[in-house]
Each structure stands twice: as structure tokens, then as C-alpha cells.
């Protein structure tokens, strides 16, 4: 894993700031901004996995980037669907408790208990879902098929073949999230642009991992 390259390749293109500016500003638009960032990740990952020397997408390719983001959003929604359904069930329970009490004070103890149960369920689910989602995204980059990213058996097989590489990538995704938030320390709106930069970094790292796990084993 070439971390230095992942952090520096963006600046090889003299027009890098145009993409970062547009994707950064789009973060102000709910959903659209997240789809654009996902598109940057997947488009860059595919370019790196295919061996491109200049994997940074150009602004003129933004349509293709956004298209990748739509597929990525679909994959994300499917992987997080169990957590969304659980959250909906708990939300309904909270509403039912409040409605059942009518005009009286809602039972704080029950509400806190429900929230605690939700947190206890979400923590292990998130620890399972996030790595699987990363491997599933890698499978999408590898095959170009959103359906392939959702084939859990194939995703688990890909994870089992190279567990160390995917574990490292998952840990690096946490680092990228930290990078994304660094802009807020300097200036609140700076986080918009560090989010775009972090997406491009993670895209390169994902592409490196997909290229590695897709390479045939060397014969000694």
C-alpha cells in the first residue's frame, strides 16, 4: 500500500483544485454532495485498479463520476438496510410509547432504555457492515457490476482470500474520515473541501487494494 502516493497524486494534475472545489461545494447540498464524493471514490479506484498513471477524474468527466456515485449510493443503502430497518422499528416504538402516554409526561426510563438497546445493536452491526461494505465496493470496482457487490458469498470469499489487506484498508478509511474533518479545525467550511480530498485519497487506496487482490499470485 503506497500511502504517500495516495495522498500526493491529486496534486499531479494542475487542475486538481477545480474538482475539489466543485465536489466540496456540493457537500452543501444534501444527498447530491454525498453521491458526488462516492463517485470520486469509485471512479478513482477503478482508474487506479486498471493501472492509470493519472487516476484523478477531470471536471469534464463529472457526469461519469456522478453516475458511479449513484451506483455506490445504491450499494451503500443495501448494505445499511438492516440498520435502517432496526432504526425504523425503534423509532416506531418511541412514537408508540409517547402516544400511549397521551398528555402525561413520557416515561424517560423507557425511552432511555430503548435508545440504549439501539446503541448496543448498532455498535456490532456497524463493525460488521463497514468492512463488508468496503469489500463489496471493491468487488464493484473489480467487476463493474453493482449486483456483484451485493453477492455476499463472493464478497466474503474475497475477504477471506486477503483479510490483512482489507483490514488495513478499513483502518485507513478511518484515517480518511479524520482527514475529512480536519478542515473544520482550521475553518468550518474547510471541511467541505477536505471531505472531497479525503474521498480522492480513499479512492486511490481502494484502487490499490483491488489491484493487489486481483493480481495472480507470484510463482516462486
C-alpha positions, 0 to 999 in steps of 0.5 A: 500500500503506497500511502504517500502516493495516495495522498500526493497524486491529486496534486499531479494534475494542475487542475486538481483544485477545480474538482475539489472545489466543485465536489466540496461545494456540493457537500452543501447540498444534501444527498447530491454532495454525498453521491458526488464524493462516492463517485470520486471514490469509485471512479478513482479506484477503478482508474487506479485498479486498471493501472492509470498513471493519472487516476484523478477524474477531470471536471469534464468527466463529472457526469461519469463520476456522478453516475458511479456515485449513484451506483455506490449510493445504491450499494451503500443503502443495501448494505445499511438496510438492516440498520435502517430497518432496526432504526425504523422499528425503534423509532416506531416504538418511541412514537408508540410509547409517547402516544400511549402516554397521551398528555402525561409526561413520557416515561424517560426510563423507557425511552432511555432504555430503548435508545440504549438497546439501539446503541448496543445493536448498532455498535456490532452491526456497524463493525460488521457492515463497514468492512463488508461494505468496503469489500463489496465496493471493491468487488464493484470496482473489480467487476463493474457490476453493482449486483456483484457487490451485493453477492455476499458469498463472493464478497466474503470469499474475497475477504477471506482470500486477503483479510490483512489487506482489507483490514488495513484498508478499513483502518485507513478509511478511518484515517480518511474520515479524520482527514475529512474533518480536519478542515473544520479545525482550521475553518468550518467550511474547510471541511467541505473541501477536505471531505472531497480530498479525503474521498480522492485519497480513499479512492486511490487506496481502494484502487490499490487494494483491488489491484493487489487482490486481483493480481495472480499470485507470484510463482516462486 
